Amino acid sequence: MPVLSERYALRGSHFMVCLCCVGVYLLVSYLPLFQSVTWHHVLMGDWILSHRALPQVDPFLPLSDGFRSVPTSWLSDVLMAAIWRGSGVQGLSIALAVVTLAMLILTGRACRLRSGRLRLALLAMAFLIAQHWTQLSVLRPELLGLTCFAALLCLLAQWPDQPERASVRFDHTNRDQPDASSLLNNVAWTPRPSENQLETDGRGVHPTVYQQAVSAFRLIGAPIKVVGLFVLWANLDGSVLVGVAVLALLALGTAWDVALAERSILAALRTPRVQHAVYLAELAGLATLLQPLGFRLWTDVIHGERGSAWTALGGASPLVLTSGSGLAVAAVCLLAAVLLRWSPRRVSAADVLLMLAGLLVTAFNQQMTDWLAPLALWVLLPHVADLIASRSWIAPKCYQPLFVEGEPVPPLAFKYTLLSGLAIWTAFALSPISNPIFGRGPLPLNRLVSKHAPQALTEFLKKSDAPTGLVWLPESWGDWVTFAGPRGLKVSANSQIHLLSERQRSDILQVHRAEGNWTRTLDRYGVELLIIDKPHQPRLLDAALAQGADWTIRHEDDLSLVLNRKNH
Amino acid sequence: MTPKPLTSTRSFALFLTVQCLIASVCSAAWWMSSSSATSDFKPQISNLKSSSEDRSRREPTLANVPSSVEPRYDVPEVVSDEQLANVLFKLRPRFRHGQPKINHIDHALRCWGAEVSFADPQFVSGDEMRRLLTDHDAFKSAWGDKTRGLLIAKEQGVAYRTQQGDASASHVDHTLGTLAECGTTLDFPIRLAGRSATLRDVLHQALASFDINQAEYEWTTLAVALYATDGRPWYTPEGDRLDFNRLAQRIMRQKFGQGVCYGNHRLYSLTLLLRLDDEKHLLTVTTRQNILAHLTEATRRLKENQHAEGYWDRNWHDLKVSTNDEDMALGGPLSRRILSTGHALEWWAMAPSELHPPRETLVRASQWVVHEIERMSEKSIADNYTFLSHAGRALALWRGRFPASVSGPPDERSTP
């Protein structure tokens, strides 16, 4: 009777990871989509598909007409538009759940590879979810960028080891043997052989076996994977610059370490490790040019263009320590400080460079916390694992097979495998992705989209005569109203507000606060409809209701009030 | 420590060569991006054919001498020679007194031009008016030492103090537009307290601080169009791409009646854009058609809403709008009517004939203006000088001349 290989016999910790992933997937599947951002990308993708070209300016923000803005996430936009065309908003919701899950699994995998401990990886995933909590309902290209970043971290963690590493003998039958991470700690960033290489060989990994594993195929295959990843990433999202920066810092850190050890920069440059790291960073950098913007992806950032990848990543928005992002950064700093004091592992130059650069960039742009979190986990977890091992807080982790192939299989050897399968099936059955199979229809729109999206307003706009002039509305509604309202609506602001001039943004603020002669400001923009977010713009609401016959109420619901400028 | 394995000399040479190559390519790309800074950027509303633009351009290509937009029509029915002479006689710039309002000087200079001079010494000449606006010493001698200067040195050039009382200009860049319409060259010297500059510095500052959504933009548009040599775009320091198509769209974005002087400055600027487009090709065909349609609609409204006596009020675009004065500074119904009527006659005088209303409409309006000015007292004229200057200029333009070249009563005015 054929029996599954032992490698399919999962442990309890595997089951825990599975439950965590399933939980996150189900949670995100039923989270209503955020009212902003997503819809702009869907519209942009739809525009690209319809015109078979990239727009030079934002076609959904007429006031930004003079500012060049070529989407740095055209492929993500197209994918989102294609999903929306094929499966509607329900498809976007499913896509969000799937991509979030992929990002989580890949980050967890990178953490597992770096630390050699599954439970630490599980903790890292929990930290990541906590850090990402407020954005779980936002489907945006950065999410795909984060997934690519996690894949890069996985690739780096699996990078073929250096020849001297091969001299280490590893015998997993010996319980006193320290785990893999502490054996491979002489250069922190240096990619290591995959778990399978260390664990699947029943007799342990011997130098000759491992040296064979570091074959020409892998030495060539790994850069190909990285280049492929970067080409895909560069087209999915402008955040690819983060990946190149990480590789560049790793190369610099490696060179620094080797130069210090050899006391010679020239010798460092002659080291294959350094050269490979430099080549890899350069290959990745060149790969980023294989997208429609070409070199301009970089120069736009350097020139501070409004539509650059940097502004798409949040631009200049200094970190506020009392915010969620600030607390996450503080936690990372605290962990780094503790590890710096107690870790038995040598702190490499790459560790220092990556952490310093990450913290510095996050200080200027708090949205970069999303990138700092997985990077910090990737850098710090090996130290945590070594600290645990050196203090014997937890027994050394050694692999014990549940059964030896060819011998009788113990009862319940596959119980966690079966439970994991059950959990996955349950998640599949309960989530909307199985709706077509079970004959269930898509969820109603009001359950798919945030209750903060003004759905009654867009229904009204669709039924009434489409305004030809400018529609002045809160920026957080611009994307949704353009997406769900009548086609060709000209809105004053949306999530791309960074594309507007300073004066325009100042005017938006003035009207939001109903300050000064705000109605004249609206006249200056030729505003036809004024839409007020009743819960969030109380001053404007009061001021608008106090206006005379020049403004008439066209629509009102719980969320919104629509006023029409009398047409002279 | 085990010595690290080193690559062969050949591999190292290859490594260094690759690094040099990549560094060269990156430097070349960087140099290209920062020095030429070209772009194929093409905004939606500007269907320019050019595929490559210099994004470091902070202003359009400028000529030293501004274009002169000449009057095209000579219609005696609108105003007779005698009527015109009498009207202009009453509108002579009587600003010899101390502390003359700068907006009066501004408007008088625009009406009379820089070359005019009067036999009667109580009236200031065009040259004196221009010096008051461009020479700090002349301004100081008129306004005294305690008044803040009219000209302000700024980071990007020189600016006129605006909307800060009688010793400042009344509209954003109106003075600049006036100087341009008077034919002042860009190298014309501007004297500030303690330093000197040229009119180019004023234009440079106006462009550096320009935002397409600012409250008043008509006179900046006009000045830039008069000095520009072609329709090529330029970029604000913020990176906003501007050209005359965008400026025209901006002018047309607001509803009729909105803006300074009941929206009339916008119509005048559009008219001059059309005229200058004939000569310098500033606009696309689409924009030109849009402007024609916009001005045709303005003419239609003016024709429909003309008062029986021939004037228009602040509600020239829609009679349902109340004429109750929100802004008492304008001085009452007569001031409002002169303002509306004079401005309408002025832009029509410069507009292509297909934008004109029926002759009857024009004659009724101009005759109403003529009769009102003839009846006005000296004080009333002084109070309404800015609006009247538009009306007086308009009447002269309808006779195919600028006011300075209209013959006045004997011995009262001399023109070069």
Interface residues (C-beta under 8 A of the other chain):
Chain A: Q56 V57 P59 P62 L63 D65 G66 F67 R68 P163 E164 V258 A261 E262 A267 L269 R270 T271 P272 R273 Q275 V278 Y279 E282 F295 R296 T299 I302 H303 E305 R306 L470 S501 E502 R503 Q504 D507 R520 D523 R524 Y525 G526 N567 H568
Chain B: M1 T2 K4 P5 L6 T7 S11 F12 F15 L16 V18 Q19 I22 A29 W30 S33 S34 A37 S39 D40 F41 K42 P43 Q44 I45 D211 I212 N213 Q214 A215 T236 E238 G239 D240 R241 L242 R246 R253 Q254 K255 F256 G257 Q258 H317 D318 K320 V321
